[in-house]
Amino acid sequence: MPSAPGSLAPLSGVAFTSTGDILAAGLVSNGGTSARTLIAVAHEGQIRQVPSPSRLPFDNELFGVATAPGGAAIAVGFNAATGGFQQTLIEAVG
């Protein structure tokens, strides 16, 4: 998944679904002060970004993603809270 010039979009976790799709999770940052969560799905050769909430203006990152046989998927990571504390972030995908 290409990123815009001057931005970063590393993917940290990858999982395969029972239908043959590929899910990837990570972050996207434009080089500013905040990073947002990123979830991408590859289906039949096409890659699309899936909406995933981020608590701005703090950093948000997903480190891993897992799928269950029934098609459910969960992505996990953190968001930085006021005062620099990190909070667990769990996202249902799909």
Phi, psi and omega per residue, in radians:
M1 nan 1.967 -3.088
P2 -1.230 2.571 3.084
S3 -1.914 2.765 -3.128
A4 -1.185 2.667 3.098
P5 -0.969 2.347 3.136
G6 1.459 0.031 3.131
S7 -2.015 2.877 3.093
L8 -2.119 2.526 3.087
A9 -2.573 1.085 3.134
P10 -1.281 2.478 3.085
L11 -1.834 2.264 -3.037
S12 -1.836 -0.462 -3.091
G13 -2.331 2.535 -3.137
V14 -2.393 2.446 3.087
A15 -2.508 2.669 3.110
F16 -1.895 2.414 3.120
T17 -1.619 2.897 3.132
S18 -1.192 -0.281 3.113
T19 -1.619 0.025 3.106
G20 1.635 0.017 3.071
D21 -1.330 2.810 3.078
I22 -2.086 2.257 3.065
L23 -1.896 2.463 3.083
A24 -2.369 2.516 -3.117
A25 -2.295 2.585 3.126
G26 -3.091 -2.336 3.140
L27 -2.527 2.848 3.012
V28 -2.348 2.349 -3.128
S29 -2.437 2.438 3.110
N30 -1.645 0.271 -3.136
G31 1.533 0.006 3.111
G32 -1.448 -2.599 -3.054
T33 -1.627 -0.208 -3.082
S34 -2.210 2.509 3.028
A35 -1.936 2.545 3.120
R36 -1.981 2.701 3.078
T37 -1.161 2.670 3.131
L38 -2.419 2.201 3.016
I39 -2.216 2.240 -3.141
A40 -2.165 2.555 3.113
V41 -2.164 2.292 3.034
A42 -1.866 2.127 -3.112
H43 -2.384 2.060 3.122
E44 0.884 0.777 3.071
G45 1.469 -0.076 3.119
Q46 -1.859 2.377 3.122
I47 -1.941 2.306 3.082
R48 -2.384 2.635 3.090
Q49 -1.519 2.381 3.123
V50 -1.760 2.367 3.105
P51 -0.993 2.357 3.064
S52 -2.534 2.188 -3.063
P53 -1.180 2.522 3.047
S54 -2.315 2.450 3.124
R55 -1.600 1.672 -3.128
L56 -1.568 2.646 0.296
P57 -1.640 0.342 -3.062
F58 -1.588 2.842 3.100
D59 -1.239 2.470 3.105
N60 -2.368 2.355 -3.141
E61 -2.609 2.455 3.028
L62 -1.852 2.332 -3.090
F63 -1.817 -0.428 -3.083
G64 -2.691 2.837 3.103
V65 -2.520 2.485 3.127
A66 -2.400 2.630 3.133
T67 -2.106 2.706 3.069
A68 -1.951 2.764 -3.110
P69 -0.970 -0.524 -3.132
G70 -1.342 -0.056 3.109
G71 1.819 -0.175 3.113
A72 -1.226 2.586 3.110
A73 -2.417 2.533 3.135
I74 -2.269 2.337 3.034
A75 -1.976 2.470 -3.113
V76 -2.216 2.643 3.125
G77 -3.086 -2.453 -3.138
F78 -2.598 2.840 2.867
N79 -2.309 2.551 -3.133
A80 -1.510 2.236 -3.118
A81 -1.736 3.045 3.095
T82 -0.951 2.378 -3.135
G83 1.526 0.062 3.084
G84 1.511 0.018 3.121
F85 -1.290 2.534 3.108
Q86 -1.768 2.415 3.118
Q87 -2.036 2.498 3.087
T88 -1.109 2.417 3.132
L89 -2.160 2.154 3.119
I90 -2.211 2.170 -3.081
E91 -2.098 2.297 2.970
A92 -1.429 2.303 -3.094
V93 -1.845 2.326 3.070
G94 1.613 nan nan
